Amino acid sequence: MRIRRENDIFDAEEIRLISAASDALSHPLRVELFRYIYTENIARRQVCNKDLVQEFEYSQSTISQHMRKLLVSGLVESRKKESCTFYYVNLGTLGRYLNSVKKLNSV
């Protein structure tokens, strides 16, 4: 059992979040996918999996593999409607991730 020191600034959840989100954003295509979804969401436009294939000209399977990593990290959420899966940036998770990363600078 690890004894928590007073100067530990991260709890286990923050460490998991930093690790998962950083891993999800460690591939250039996933950064581009995330940025595209974020930009479209801000403009109040929905992003369907078909939109991603058309925009990035990768196969459906390649896009799906990369989107799975973003979904598992919690940075992106999805909703299935008929034959389309719509993607949304999880602003809560993104905010917690950014705040946790900012703490790294204060260490």
Jmol script that loads the backbone (N, CA, C; Angstrom):
load data "model"
ATOM      1  N   MET A   1       0.834  -1.178   0.000  1.00  0.00           N
ATOM      2  CA  MET A   1       0.000   0.000   0.000  1.00  0.00           C
ATOM      3  C   MET A   1       0.880   1.242   0.000  1.00  0.00           C
ATOM      4  N   ARG A   2       0.549   2.171  -0.838  1.00  0.00           N
ATOM      5  CA  ARG A   2       1.319   3.407  -0.949  1.00  0.00           C
ATOM      6  C   ARG A   2       0.772   4.433   0.027  1.00  0.00           C
ATOM      7  N   ILE A   3       1.648   5.063   0.754  1.00  0.00           N
ATOM      8  CA  ILE A   3       1.244   6.124   1.670  1.00  0.00           C
ATOM      9  C   ILE A   3       1.283   7.435   0.910  1.00  0.00           C
ATOM     10  N   ARG A   4       0.182   8.142   0.947  1.00  0.00           N
ATOM     11  CA  ARG A   4       0.072   9.400   0.218  1.00  0.00           C
ATOM     12  C   ARG A   4       0.835  10.497   0.950  1.00  0.00           C
ATOM     13  N   ARG A   5       1.686  11.170   0.219  1.00  0.00           N
ATOM     14  CA  ARG A   5       2.431  12.278   0.793  1.00  0.00           C
ATOM     15  C   ARG A   5       1.640  13.559   0.619  1.00  0.00           C
ATOM     16  N   GLU A   6       1.887  14.520   1.441  1.00  0.00           N
ATOM     17  CA  GLU A   6       1.192  15.804   1.379  1.00  0.00           C
ATOM     18  C   GLU A   6       1.442  16.546   0.079  1.00  0.00           C
ATOM     19  N   ASN A   7       2.597  16.340  -0.548  1.00  0.00           N
ATOM     20  CA  ASN A   7       2.919  17.082  -1.760  1.00  0.00           C
ATOM     21  C   ASN A   7       2.448  16.381  -3.034  1.00  0.00           C
ATOM     22  N   ASP A   8       1.732  15.247  -2.919  1.00  0.00           N
ATOM     23  CA  ASP A   8       1.142  14.604  -4.099  1.00  0.00           C
ATOM     24  C   ASP A   8       0.029  15.489  -4.625  1.00  0.00           C
ATOM     25  N   ILE A   9       0.178  15.956  -5.857  1.00  0.00           N
ATOM     26  CA  ILE A   9      -0.836  16.857  -6.400  1.00  0.00           C
ATOM     27  C   ILE A   9      -1.852  16.135  -7.272  1.00  0.00           C
ATOM     28  N   PHE A  10      -1.605  14.874  -7.609  1.00  0.00           N
ATOM     29  CA  PHE A  10      -2.511  14.116  -8.458  1.00  0.00           C
ATOM     30  C   PHE A  10      -3.135  12.970  -7.685  1.00  0.00           C
ATOM     31  N   ASP A  11      -4.426  12.779  -7.898  1.00  0.00           N
ATOM     32  CA  ASP A  11      -5.045  11.572  -7.363  1.00  0.00           C
ATOM     33  C   ASP A  11      -5.043  10.510  -8.459  1.00  0.00           C
ATOM     34  N   ALA A  12      -5.463   9.317  -8.135  1.00  0.00           N
ATOM     35  CA  ALA A  12      -5.397   8.196  -9.083  1.00  0.00           C
ATOM     36  C   ALA A  12      -6.230   8.467 -10.333  1.00  0.00           C
ATOM     37  N   GLU A  13      -7.359   9.120 -10.173  1.00  0.00           N
ATOM     38  CA  GLU A  13      -8.225   9.422 -11.325  1.00  0.00           C
ATOM     39  C   GLU A  13      -7.556  10.403 -12.283  1.00  0.00           C
ATOM     40  N   GLU A  14      -6.879  11.406 -11.750  1.00  0.00           N
ATOM     41  CA  GLU A  14      -6.175  12.368 -12.608  1.00  0.00           C
ATOM     42  C   GLU A  14      -5.027  11.699 -13.357  1.00  0.00           C
ATOM     43  N   ILE A  15      -4.330  10.815 -12.693  1.00  0.00           N
ATOM     44  CA  ILE A  15      -3.230  10.098 -13.333  1.00  0.00           C
ATOM     45  C   ILE A  15      -3.769   9.231 -14.464  1.00  0.00           C
ATOM     46  N   ARG A  16      -4.872   8.526 -14.224  1.00  0.00           N
ATOM     47  CA  ARG A  16      -5.492   7.699 -15.258  1.00  0.00           C
ATOM     48  C   ARG A  16      -5.955   8.562 -16.431  1.00  0.00           C
ATOM     49  N   LEU A  17      -6.565   9.702 -16.132  1.00  0.00           N
ATOM     50  CA  LEU A  17      -7.057  10.605 -17.176  1.00  0.00           C
ATOM     51  C   LEU A  17      -5.915  11.137 -18.038  1.00  0.00           C
ATOM     52  N   ILE A  18      -4.858  11.614 -17.398  1.00  0.00           N
ATOM     53  CA  ILE A  18      -3.704  12.127 -18.150  1.00  0.00           C
ATOM     54  C   ILE A  18      -3.128  11.030 -19.044  1.00  0.00           C
ATOM     55  N   SER A  19      -2.992   9.843 -18.509  1.00  0.00           N
ATOM     56  CA  SER A  19      -2.431   8.731 -19.267  1.00  0.00           C
ATOM     57  C   SER A  19      -3.313   8.356 -20.458  1.00  0.00           C
ATOM     58  N   ALA A  20      -4.615   8.182 -20.215  1.00  0.00           N
ATOM     59  CA  ALA A  20      -5.527   7.744 -21.282  1.00  0.00           C
ATOM     60  C   ALA A  20      -5.683   8.804 -22.365  1.00  0.00           C
ATOM     61  N   ALA A  21      -5.866  10.053 -21.959  1.00  0.00           N
ATOM     62  CA  ALA A  21      -6.070  11.123 -22.943  1.00  0.00           C
ATOM     63  C   ALA A  21      -4.787  11.399 -23.726  1.00  0.00           C
ATOM     64  N   SER A  22      -3.663  11.396 -23.048  1.00  0.00           N
ATOM     65  CA  SER A  22      -2.392  11.621 -23.747  1.00  0.00           C
ATOM     66  C   SER A  22      -2.121  10.501 -24.736  1.00  0.00           C
ATOM     67  N   ASP A  23      -2.420   9.275 -24.333  1.00  0.00           N
ATOM     68  CA  ASP A  23      -2.253   8.137 -25.229  1.00  0.00           C
ATOM     69  C   ASP A  23      -3.167   8.276 -26.442  1.00  0.00           C
ATOM     70  N   ALA A  24      -4.407   8.685 -26.215  1.00  0.00           N
ATOM     71  CA  ALA A  24      -5.356   8.851 -27.318  1.00  0.00           C
ATOM     72  C   ALA A  24      -4.908   9.936 -28.287  1.00  0.00           C
ATOM     73  N   LEU A  25      -4.254  10.946 -27.789  1.00  0.00           N
ATOM     74  CA  LEU A  25      -3.811  12.057 -28.634  1.00  0.00           C
ATOM     75  C   LEU A  25      -2.370  11.890 -29.121  1.00  0.00           C
ATOM     76  N   SER A  26      -1.825  10.706 -28.949  1.00  0.00           N
ATOM     77  CA  SER A  26      -0.419  10.492 -29.319  1.00  0.00           C
ATOM     78  C   SER A  26      -0.223  10.174 -30.806  1.00  0.00           C
ATOM     79  N   HIS A  27      -1.294  10.027 -31.538  1.00  0.00           N
ATOM     80  CA  HIS A  27      -1.184   9.740 -32.969  1.00  0.00           C
ATOM     81  C   HIS A  27      -1.686  10.951 -33.758  1.00  0.00           C
ATOM     82  N   PRO A  28      -0.952  11.389 -34.777  1.00  0.00           N
ATOM     83  CA  PRO A  28      -1.347  12.586 -35.532  1.00  0.00           C
ATOM     84  C   PRO A  28      -2.764  12.522 -36.117  1.00  0.00           C
ATOM     85  N   LEU A  29      -3.171  11.363 -36.610  1.00  0.00           N
ATOM     86  CA  LEU A  29      -4.524  11.266 -37.170  1.00  0.00           C
ATOM     87  C   LEU A  29      -5.584  11.454 -36.084  1.00  0.00           C
ATOM     88  N   ARG A  30      -5.331  10.917 -34.887  1.00  0.00           N
ATOM     89  CA  ARG A  30      -6.312  11.091 -33.806  1.00  0.00           C
ATOM     90  C   ARG A  30      -6.398  12.547 -33.380  1.00  0.00           C
ATOM     91  N   VAL A  31      -5.287  13.255 -33.399  1.00  0.00           N
ATOM     92  CA  VAL A  31      -5.319  14.695 -33.089  1.00  0.00           C
ATOM     93  C   VAL A  31      -6.150  15.408 -34.149  1.00  0.00           C
ATOM     94  N   GLU A  32      -5.958  15.071 -35.406  1.00  0.00           N
ATOM     95  CA  GLU A  32      -6.736  15.698 -36.476  1.00  0.00           C
ATOM     96  C   GLU A  32      -8.212  15.362 -36.366  1.00  0.00           C
ATOM     97  N   LEU A  33      -8.541  14.114 -36.072  1.00  0.00           N
ATOM     98  CA  LEU A  33      -9.939  13.712 -35.894  1.00  0.00           C
ATOM     99  C   LEU A  33     -10.572  14.482 -34.735  1.00  0.00           C
ATOM    100  N   PHE A  34      -9.848  14.537 -33.617  1.00  0.00           N
ATOM    101  CA  PHE A  34     -10.358  15.236 -32.440  1.00  0.00           C
ATOM    102  C   PHE A  34     -10.588  16.715 -32.751  1.00  0.00           C
ATOM    103  N   ARG A  35      -9.629  17.336 -33.403  1.00  0.00           N
ATOM    104  CA  ARG A  35      -9.747  18.759 -33.745  1.00  0.00           C
ATOM    105  C   ARG A  35     -10.927  18.998 -34.685  1.00  0.00           C
ATOM    106  N   TYR A  36     -11.105  18.127 -35.662  1.00  0.00           N
ATOM    107  CA  TYR A  36     -12.219  18.256 -36.600  1.00  0.00           C
ATOM    108  C   TYR A  36     -13.564  18.143 -35.874  1.00  0.00           C
ATOM    109  N   ILE A  37     -13.698  17.132 -35.034  1.00  0.00           N
ATOM    110  CA  ILE A  37     -14.945  16.945 -34.287  1.00  0.00           C
ATOM    111  C   ILE A  37     -15.197  18.139 -33.384  1.00  0.00           C
ATOM    112  N   TYR A  38     -14.163  18.600 -32.701  1.00  0.00           N
ATOM    113  CA  TYR A  38     -14.285  19.756 -31.801  1.00  0.00           C
ATOM    114  C   TYR A  38     -14.742  21.000 -32.576  1.00  0.00           C
ATOM    115  N   THR A  39     -14.123  21.268 -33.704  1.00  0.00           N
ATOM    116  CA  THR A  39     -14.466  22.429 -34.521  1.00  0.00           C
ATOM    117  C   THR A  39     -15.903  22.344 -35.027  1.00  0.00           C
ATOM    118  N   GLU A  40     -16.293  21.176 -35.496  1.00  0.00           N
ATOM    119  CA  GLU A  40     -17.654  20.997 -35.998  1.00  0.00           C
ATOM    120  C   GLU A  40     -18.679  21.119 -34.868  1.00  0.00           C
ATOM    121  N   ASN A  41     -18.359  20.574 -33.702  1.00  0.00           N
ATOM    122  CA  ASN A  41     -19.264  20.683 -32.554  1.00  0.00           C
ATOM    123  C   ASN A  41     -19.452  22.126 -32.119  1.00  0.00           C
ATOM    124  N   ILE A  42     -18.380  22.907 -32.124  1.00  0.00           N
ATOM    125  CA  ILE A  42     -18.478  24.323 -31.762  1.00  0.00           C
ATOM    126  C   ILE A  42     -19.405  25.054 -32.732  1.00  0.00           C
ATOM    127  N   ALA A  43     -19.346  24.673 -34.007  1.00  0.00           N
ATOM    128  CA  ALA A  43     -20.205  25.284 -35.027  1.00  0.00           C
ATOM    129  C   ALA A  43     -21.613  24.671 -34.999  1.00  0.00           C
ATOM    130  N   ARG A  44     -21.862  23.819 -34.023  1.00  0.00           N
ATOM    131  CA  ARG A  44     -23.157  23.156 -33.838  1.00  0.00           C
ATOM    132  C   ARG A  44     -23.541  22.255 -35.003  1.00  0.00           C
ATOM    133  N   ARG A  45     -22.512  21.627 -35.584  1.00  0.00           N
ATOM    134  CA  ARG A  45     -22.738  20.651 -36.641  1.00  0.00           C
ATOM    135  C   ARG A  45     -22.412  19.266 -36.104  1.00  0.00           C
ATOM    136  N   GLN A  46     -23.247  18.310 -36.441  1.00  0.00           N
ATOM    137  CA  GLN A  46     -23.009  16.939 -36.029  1.00  0.00           C
ATOM    138  C   GLN A  46     -21.967  16.302 -36.937  1.00  0.00           C
ATOM    139  N   VAL A  47     -21.215  15.368 -36.373  1.00  0.00           N
ATOM    140  CA  VAL A  47     -20.189  14.659 -37.129  1.00  0.00           C
ATOM    141  C   VAL A  47     -20.534  13.175 -37.115  1.00  0.00           C
ATOM    142  N   CYS A  48     -20.785  12.659 -38.295  1.00  0.00           N
ATOM    143  CA  CYS A  48     -21.104  11.244 -38.472  1.00  0.00           C
ATOM    144  C   CYS A  48     -19.834  10.506 -38.897  1.00  0.00           C
ATOM    145  N   ASN A  49     -19.789   9.216 -38.626  1.00  0.00           N
ATOM    146  CA  ASN A  49     -18.630   8.426 -39.042  1.00  0.00           C
ATOM    147  C   ASN A  49     -18.387   8.535 -40.546  1.00  0.00           C
ATOM    148  N   LYS A  50     -19.436   8.665 -41.311  1.00  0.00           N
ATOM    149  CA  LYS A  50     -19.284   8.824 -42.773  1.00  0.00           C
ATOM    150  C   LYS A  50     -18.604  10.151 -43.104  1.00  0.00           C
ATOM    151  N   ASP A  51     -18.878  11.183 -42.323  1.00  0.00           N
ATOM    152  CA  ASP A  51     -18.226  12.482 -42.527  1.00  0.00           C
ATOM    153  C   ASP A  51     -16.716  12.370 -42.328  1.00  0.00           C
ATOM    154  N   LEU A  52     -16.321  11.598 -41.332  1.00  0.00           N
ATOM    155  CA  LEU A  52     -14.890  11.436 -41.039  1.00  0.00           C
ATOM    156  C   LEU A  52     -14.173  10.711 -42.168  1.00  0.00           C
ATOM    157  N   VAL A  53     -14.804   9.670 -42.698  1.00  0.00           N
ATOM    158  CA  VAL A  53     -14.201   8.927 -43.808  1.00  0.00           C
ATOM    159  C   VAL A  53     -14.059   9.839 -45.020  1.00  0.00           C
ATOM    160  N   GLN A  54     -15.073  10.637 -45.277  1.00  0.00           N
ATOM    161  CA  GLN A  54     -15.031  11.551 -46.432  1.00  0.00           C
ATOM    162  C   GLN A  54     -13.988  12.652 -46.234  1.00  0.00           C
ATOM    163  N   GLU A  55     -13.941  13.209 -45.034  1.00  0.00           N
ATOM    164  CA  GLU A  55     -13.030  14.333 -44.749  1.00  0.00           C
ATOM    165  C   GLU A  55     -11.565  13.911 -44.769  1.00  0.00           C
ATOM    166  N   PHE A  56     -11.278  12.727 -44.245  1.00  0.00           N
ATOM    167  CA  PHE A  56      -9.884  12.317 -44.070  1.00  0.00           C
ATOM    168  C   PHE A  56      -9.416  11.288 -45.088  1.00  0.00           C
ATOM    169  N   GLU A  57     -10.304  10.766 -45.905  1.00  0.00           N
ATOM    170  CA  GLU A  57      -9.959   9.846 -46.977  1.00  0.00           C
ATOM    171  C   GLU A  57      -9.160   8.627 -46.500  1.00  0.00           C
ATOM    172  N   TYR A  58      -9.542   8.129 -45.355  1.00  0.00           N
ATOM    173  CA  TYR A  58      -9.015   6.864 -44.852  1.00  0.00           C
ATOM    174  C   TYR A  58     -10.149   5.858 -44.913  1.00  0.00           C
ATOM    175  N   SER A  59      -9.821   4.602 -44.835  1.00  0.00           N
ATOM    176  CA  SER A  59     -10.861   3.570 -44.848  1.00  0.00           C
ATOM    177  C   SER A  59     -11.703   3.657 -43.574  1.00  0.00           C
ATOM    178  N   GLN A  60     -12.890   3.128 -43.674  1.00  0.00           N
ATOM    179  CA  GLN A  60     -13.797   3.103 -42.521  1.00  0.00           C
ATOM    180  C   GLN A  60     -13.151   2.374 -41.346  1.00  0.00           C
ATOM    181  N   SER A  61     -12.472   1.278 -41.622  1.00  0.00           N
ATOM    182  CA  SER A  61     -11.867   0.506 -40.534  1.00  0.00           C
ATOM    183  C   SER A  61     -10.742   1.285 -39.842  1.00  0.00           C
ATOM    184  N   THR A  62      -9.958   2.026 -40.605  1.00  0.00           N
ATOM    185  CA  THR A  62      -8.884   2.833 -40.013  1.00  0.00           C
ATOM    186  C   THR A  62      -9.468   3.930 -39.127  1.00  0.00           C
ATOM    187  N   ILE A  63     -10.470   4.623 -39.633  1.00  0.00           N
ATOM    188  CA  ILE A  63     -11.129   5.676 -38.847  1.00  0.00           C
ATOM    189  C   ILE A  63     -11.724   5.072 -37.575  1.00  0.00           C
ATOM    190  N   SER A  64     -12.381   3.931 -37.703  1.00  0.00           N
ATOM    191  CA  SER A  64     -13.007   3.281 -36.541  1.00  0.00           C
ATOM    192  C   SER A  64     -11.987   2.912 -35.471  1.00  0.00           C
ATOM    193  N   GLN A  65     -10.834   2.400 -35.894  1.00  0.00           N
ATOM    194  CA  GLN A  65      -9.791   2.034 -34.926  1.00  0.00           C
ATOM    195  C   GLN A  65      -9.312   3.256 -34.150  1.00  0.00           C
ATOM    196  N   HIS A  66      -9.101   4.345 -34.846  1.00  0.00           N
ATOM    197  CA  HIS A  66      -8.634   5.559 -34.182  1.00  0.00           C
ATOM    198  C   HIS A  66      -9.732   6.188 -33.319  1.00  0.00           C
ATOM    199  N   MET A  67     -10.960   6.136 -33.785  1.00  0.00           N
ATOM    200  CA  MET A  67     -12.059   6.691 -32.992  1.00  0.00           C
ATOM    201  C   MET A  67     -12.266   5.872 -31.721  1.00  0.00           C
ATOM    202  N   ARG A  68     -12.059   4.584 -31.798  1.00  0.00           N
ATOM    203  CA  ARG A  68     -12.198   3.740 -30.599  1.00  0.00           C
ATOM    204  C   ARG A  68     -11.248   4.210 -29.501  1.00  0.00           C
ATOM    205  N   LYS A  69     -10.037   4.550 -29.876  1.00  0.00           N
ATOM    206  CA  LYS A  69      -9.052   5.020 -28.900  1.00  0.00           C
ATOM    207  C   LYS A  69      -9.515   6.334 -28.258  1.00  0.00           C
ATOM    208  N   LEU A  70     -10.081   7.246 -29.061  1.00  0.00           N
ATOM    209  CA  LEU A  70     -10.594   8.506 -28.522  1.00  0.00           C
ATOM    210  C   LEU A  70     -11.809   8.268 -27.625  1.00  0.00           C
ATOM    211  N   LEU A  71     -12.646   7.307 -27.997  1.00  0.00           N
ATOM    212  CA  LEU A  71     -13.828   6.985 -27.188  1.00  0.00           C
ATOM    213  C   LEU A  71     -13.433   6.374 -25.848  1.00  0.00           C
ATOM    214  N   VAL A  72     -12.494   5.442 -25.867  1.00  0.00           N
ATOM    215  CA  VAL A  72     -12.052   4.780 -24.627  1.00  0.00           C
ATOM    216  C   VAL A  72     -11.427   5.787 -23.668  1.00  0.00           C
ATOM    217  N   SER A  73     -10.750   6.791 -24.210  1.00  0.00           N
ATOM    218  CA  SER A  73     -10.113   7.801 -23.363  1.00  0.00           C
ATOM    219  C   SER A  73     -11.142   8.703 -22.681  1.00  0.00           C
ATOM    220  N   GLY A  74     -12.338   8.779 -23.228  1.00  0.00           N
ATOM    221  CA  GLY A  74     -13.362   9.646 -22.673  1.00  0.00           C
ATOM    222  C   GLY A  74     -13.375  11.038 -23.288  1.00  0.00           C
ATOM    223  N   LEU A  75     -12.420  11.334 -24.157  1.00  0.00           N
ATOM    224  CA  LEU A  75     -12.386  12.652 -24.789  1.00  0.00           C
ATOM    225  C   LEU A  75     -13.520  12.839 -25.794  1.00  0.00           C
ATOM    226  N   VAL A  76     -14.003  11.745 -26.352  1.00  0.00           N
ATOM    227  CA  VAL A  76     -15.079  11.783 -27.341  1.00  0.00           C
ATOM    228  C   VAL A  76     -16.172  10.811 -26.906  1.00  0.00           C
ATOM    229  N   GLU A  77     -17.411  11.205 -27.143  1.00  0.00           N
ATOM    230  CA  GLU A  77     -18.565  10.339 -26.898  1.00  0.00           C
ATOM    231  C   GLU A  77     -19.258  10.097 -28.224  1.00  0.00           C
ATOM    232  N   SER A  78     -20.054   9.038 -28.282  1.00  0.00           N
ATOM    233  CA  SER A  78     -20.777   8.748 -29.518  1.00  0.00           C
ATOM    234  C   SER A  78     -22.234   8.432 -29.215  1.00  0.00           C
ATOM    235  N   ARG A  79     -23.055   8.667 -30.225  1.00  0.00           N
ATOM    236  CA  ARG A  79     -24.469   8.299 -30.169  1.00  0.00           C
ATOM    237  C   ARG A  79     -24.823   7.691 -31.519  1.00  0.00           C
ATOM    238  N   LYS A  80     -25.425   6.534 -31.466  1.00  0.00           N
ATOM    239  CA  LYS A  80     -25.802   5.852 -32.701  1.00  0.00           C
ATOM    240  C   LYS A  80     -27.250   6.207 -33.032  1.00  0.00           C
ATOM    241  N   LYS A  81     -27.461   6.594 -34.280  1.00  0.00           N
ATOM    242  CA  LYS A  81     -28.799   6.902 -34.755  1.00  0.00           C
ATOM    243  C   LYS A  81     -28.931   6.308 -36.145  1.00  0.00           C
ATOM    244  N   GLU A  82     -29.785   5.314 -36.250  1.00  0.00           N
ATOM    245  CA  GLU A  82     -29.969   4.564 -37.494  1.00  0.00           C
ATOM    246  C   GLU A  82     -28.634   3.986 -37.946  1.00  0.00           C
ATOM    247  N   SER A  83     -28.189   4.300 -39.148  1.00  0.00           N
ATOM    248  CA  SER A  83     -26.951   3.695 -39.651  1.00  0.00           C
ATOM    249  C   SER A  83     -25.721   4.565 -39.415  1.00  0.00           C
ATOM    250  N   CYS A  84     -25.884   5.638 -38.658  1.00  0.00           N
ATOM    251  CA  CYS A  84     -24.782   6.579 -38.461  1.00  0.00           C
ATOM    252  C   CYS A  84     -24.414   6.670 -36.979  1.00  0.00           C
ATOM    253  N   THR A  85     -23.139   6.761 -36.721  1.00  0.00           N
ATOM    254  CA  THR A  85     -22.654   7.032 -35.370  1.00  0.00           C
ATOM    255  C   THR A  85     -22.184   8.477 -35.351  1.00  0.00           C
ATOM    256  N   PHE A  86     -22.735   9.257 -34.430  1.00  0.00           N
ATOM    257  CA  PHE A  86     -22.376  10.665 -34.306  1.00  0.00           C
ATOM    258  C   PHE A  86     -21.402  10.834 -33.152  1.00  0.00           C
ATOM    259  N   TYR A  87     -20.407  11.694 -33.359  1.00  0.00           N
ATOM    260  CA  TYR A  87     -19.353  11.897 -32.371  1.00  0.00           C
ATOM    261  C   TYR A  87     -19.405  13.306 -31.808  1.00  0.00           C
ATOM    262  N   TYR A  88     -19.131  13.402 -30.506  1.00  0.00           N
ATOM    263  CA  TYR A  88     -19.143  14.673 -29.787  1.00  0.00           C
ATOM    264  C   TYR A  88     -17.947  14.724 -28.848  1.00  0.00           C
ATOM    265  N   VAL A  89     -17.321  15.883 -28.766  1.00  0.00           N
ATOM    266  CA  VAL A  89     -16.239  16.067 -27.803  1.00  0.00           C
ATOM    267  C   VAL A  89     -16.861  16.176 -26.416  1.00  0.00           C
ATOM    268  N   ASN A  90     -16.296  15.442 -25.466  1.00  0.00           N
ATOM    269  CA  ASN A  90     -16.743  15.511 -24.074  1.00  0.00           C
ATOM    270  C   ASN A  90     -15.992  16.668 -23.419  1.00  0.00           C
ATOM    271  N   LEU A  91     -16.659  17.823 -23.336  1.00  0.00           N
ATOM    272  CA  LEU A  91     -15.999  19.027 -22.821  1.00  0.00           C
ATOM    273  C   LEU A  91     -15.609  18.897 -21.352  1.00  0.00           C
ATOM    274  N   GLY A  92     -16.362  18.143 -20.587  1.00  0.00           N
ATOM    275  CA  GLY A  92     -16.013  17.924 -19.184  1.00  0.00           C
ATOM    276  C   GLY A  92     -14.698  17.187 -19.040  1.00  0.00           C
ATOM    277  N   THR A  93     -14.552  16.114 -19.783  1.00  0.00           N
ATOM    278  CA  THR A  93     -13.309  15.342 -19.753  1.00  0.00           C
ATOM    279  C   THR A  93     -12.157  16.170 -20.291  1.00  0.00           C
ATOM    280  N   LEU A  94     -12.387  16.892 -21.381  1.00  0.00           N
ATOM    281  CA  LEU A  94     -11.343  17.741 -21.944  1.00  0.00           C
ATOM    282  C   LEU A  94     -10.888  18.784 -20.929  1.00  0.00           C
ATOM    283  N   GLY A  95     -11.818  19.418 -20.241  1.00  0.00           N
ATOM    284  CA  GLY A  95     -11.477  20.418 -19.228  1.00  0.00           C
ATOM    285  C   GLY A  95     -10.681  19.828 -18.077  1.00  0.00           C
ATOM    286  N   ARG A  96     -11.100  18.649 -17.589  1.00  0.00           N
ATOM    287  CA  ARG A  96     -10.364  18.000 -16.495  1.00  0.00           C
ATOM    288  C   ARG A  96      -8.961  17.618 -16.952  1.00  0.00           C
ATOM    289  N   TYR A  97      -8.838  17.141 -18.186  1.00  0.00           N
ATOM    290  CA  TYR A  97      -7.532  16.776 -18.728  1.00  0.00           C
ATOM    291  C   TYR A  97      -6.620  17.994 -18.791  1.00  0.00           C
ATOM    292  N   LEU A  98      -7.119  19.078 -19.337  1.00  0.00           N
ATOM    293  CA  LEU A  98      -6.298  20.292 -19.464  1.00  0.00           C
ATOM    294  C   LEU A  98      -5.889  20.835 -18.099  1.00  0.00           C
ATOM    295  N   ASN A  99      -6.807  20.821 -17.140  1.00  0.00           N
ATOM    296  CA  ASN A  99      -6.479  21.291 -15.784  1.00  0.00           C
ATOM    297  C   ASN A  99      -5.442  20.394 -15.122  1.00  0.00           C
ATOM    298  N   SER A 100      -5.548  19.098 -15.332  1.00  0.00           N
ATOM    299  CA  SER A 100      -4.576  18.173 -14.748  1.00  0.00           C
ATOM    300  C   SER A 100      -3.195  18.366 -15.372  1.00  0.00           C
ATOM    301  N   VAL A 101      -3.159  18.575 -16.676  1.00  0.00           N
ATOM    302  CA  VAL A 101      -1.876  18.795 -17.349  1.00  0.00           C
ATOM    303  C   VAL A 101      -1.246  20.109 -16.882  1.00  0.00           C
ATOM    304  N   LYS A 102      -2.071  21.110 -16.612  1.00  0.00           N
ATOM    305  CA  LYS A 102      -1.547  22.389 -16.106  1.00  0.00           C
ATOM    306  C   LYS A 102      -0.846  22.199 -14.751  1.00  0.00           C
ATOM    307  N   LYS A 103      -1.349  21.255 -13.977  1.00  0.00           N
ATOM    308  CA  LYS A 103      -0.727  20.980 -12.675  1.00  0.00           C
ATOM    309  C   LYS A 103       0.711  20.482 -12.846  1.00  0.00           C
ATOM    310  N   LEU A 104       0.980  19.811 -13.966  1.00  0.00           N
ATOM    311  CA  LEU A 104       2.339  19.308 -14.212  1.00  0.00           C
ATOM    312  C   LEU A 104       3.342  20.441 -14.214  1.00  0.00           C
ATOM    313  N   ASN A 105       2.923  21.605 -14.666  1.00  0.00           N
ATOM    314  CA  ASN A 105       3.799  22.772 -14.726  1.00  0.00           C
ATOM    315  C   ASN A 105       4.125  23.327 -13.340  1.00  0.00           C
ATOM    316  N   SER A 106       3.264  23.023 -12.377  1.00  0.00           N
ATOM    317  CA  SER A 106       3.465  23.568 -11.029  1.00  0.00           C
ATOM    318  C   SER A 106       4.254  22.631 -10.122  1.00  0.00           C
ATOM    319  N   VAL A 107       4.690  21.511 -10.671  1.00  0.00           N
ATOM    320  CA  VAL A 107       5.426  20.537  -9.842  1.00  0.00           C
ATOM    321  C   VAL A 107       6.820  21.028  -9.577  1.00  0.00           C
TER     322      VAL A 107
END
end "model"
wireframe off; spacefill off
backbone 0.3
color backbone group
